[in-house]
Amino acid sequence: MGTPEDIGRAVQRLYNTYPFPPDPLTDGPPPGYNWRWHWPAVHSFCTGALPVRRDIHILDAGCGTGVGTDYLAHLNPEATITALDLSEQALAVAQERTRRSGVPRPVTFHHLSLLEVASLGLTFDYINCVGVLHHLPDPAAGLRALADCLAPGGLLHIFVYAAYGRWEIRLLQEAIRLLNPSANPVQGVQTGRQLLAHLPRDNRLVQREKQRWAMENHWDASFADMYVHPQEVDYTVDSLFDLMSSTDLAFLGFSNPDHWQLERLLGTDPDLLAAAQGLPLRQRYRLVDVLDPETTHYEFFLGRPPVPQFTWDEDADFLAAIPEVYPCLTGWPSPSLLDRDYRPLDLDAPSFQLLSACDGRRTVADVLHQTGADLSLVRQLWQRYLLVLTPAGTSGRPASV
């Protein structure tokens, strides 16, 4: 491809030709939510407790057409939002999107590469960087640039591609490059669509496209982003943790923890589970990675130490905490609702009664006294991301990472 500058220009050309994501503009706030863009939910996931402050500074690093930026602004109305992107055409769409949606506070947009973020002279409490690092000539340099402007205790949300679940994409990318050496994005899309239309119906690339990607790839912008991109780095668990080690940030967990549960793949076999649970954490993640080659991306959180960790191991601390209903549930108050990942959930009567009593003012002890519930039920609801906790005073025994 050439020098880093050549790569940057090629990436900019792609997104100026096909601004991404291609989601249509709408009047009014965006529908639903993504809890990973909701600061209280993110802080609770990463630390175990709700944040003290909500008037934070958020950076959307590589905002594209502003789909994530719009959610960040509406889900965090007290926050100051800054967004940057390499593509001026994508930024123009992002600005129009947030204007039409009526964001609570104006978003400040910058036409910058992620690598130039230091030129803003700002520090951020929360940085969102989805689908960007893997398109840089040097992803580690991009991660270091973000780490350098993350405030102490700040959190960073990252999304990068996974290698094993994208084998068919890499093969079709190579075929398009062979047939379209000019790297013209429009011609690349035309070539790719011709290939998928004329390859045999039982071809694995055709079958994979139909099974996994066709619904989103009816947009040319999505097709181009997937198959015609001039720069892409796909990761495995091992190379992902090597990337993280290029900074002094702490790994705070994958944002889809259910995916990384060994029981999902190994069932209840006691011998296999015992052997797997005896592995170091990174090797357990690696085991899931190789046993489930459908994984298409990694989504995770990093933090700038010191990041408080509220484990709530001590009953006294837990009883003194103030509980409230998890902020990203659809259908509350109702015993039949959707959880934070839009999965159907039916609450039994004791759970619904207990959650209904969690008003954000009374302690866990007060709620238990009112409902007659057991402390174990509160712990269970907290572990299932159905309620969140605010430490009372200095309770919670935070440990920093």
Order of alpha helices (4+ residues) and beta strands (2+ residues): alpha-alpha-beta-alpha-beta-alpha-beta-beta-alpha-beta-alpha-alpha-alpha-alpha-alpha-beta-alpha-alpha-alpha-beta-beta-alpha-beta-beta-beta-alpha-alpha-alpha-beta-beta
